[in-house]
Amino acid sequence: METTARGDKPKTLQTIAYISIPESVDLEFLLWDLQDAIAAYAQLSGTALPHSVDLEADDAGCVVDGIVLAVDDAFDDEAMIAVEQILDRLGNTETRIYVVILAGSEDAKRAHETAARLRRACRLRDLSWCGGVVICAGSGIAALRHSPRMGLLRRPFSEAMDKLVGAVRMGCSIEHAQLLGGGNADSVDVDGMVRARPAVPALIWRTIIKHLGAHAQSNI
């Protein structure tokens, strides 16, 4: 797989920004899960946790070591413009760009089109595209917030997220992090993405998510 040299060179990330476009409970859940796992691994290893930066804050400046973009596969021109505005602020920097894509179907065709589009935008700006994960779960995945992270329902997504955690902690592409850690890089596609699907058939998955969502609403 062709990647940028800088994206493959490990770098300790001191600051990182987590951004969802658009804002949604599902995308926020995926970012929360990622941040929670990064914090847990940092605590276990006794290493420093990257400082989370809000790029919209007046005092944030324009330079961060890493950015994680959470988007869905219904990625339109308006969302692309918002991403490009963020990337344009970075200039030609050492910032590592990661992405979490929530896909509405298991074939993930639109998700891969989105990944390719984001990758091209980074390359045009000479930014380090480091890949990420495609979560083929559809809407409503936020209903899993209180399910065990390594239980049947969340485990496939958690395992994919852990590969992204490793890449963020090493400050390199997800493929290179797998190689450095002795893992399986065969699961990484040409755009540097790892795909995760539910462990149960699609019809059963939708039924479970609908039930969990309804249960969560009844407890509010």
Salt bridges, closest charged atoms under 4 A:
GLU2 OE2 - ARG123 NH2 3.10
ASP33 OD1 - ARG149 NE 3.01
ASP33 OD1 - ARG154 NH2 2.62
ASP65 OD1 - LYS11 NZ 3.56
ASP73 OD1 - ARG110 NH2 3.48
ASP77 OD1 - ARG117 NH2 2.64
ASP88 OD1 - ARG125 NE 2.59
GLU94 OE2 - ARG6 NH1 3.57
GLU94 OE1 - ARG96 NH1 3.40
ASP126 OD1 - ARG6 NH2 3.34
GLU159 OE2 - ARG155 NE 2.93
ASP162 OD1 - ARG149 NH1 3.11
ASP189 OD2 - HIS112 ND1 3.05
ASP191 OD1 - ARG119 NH1 3.41
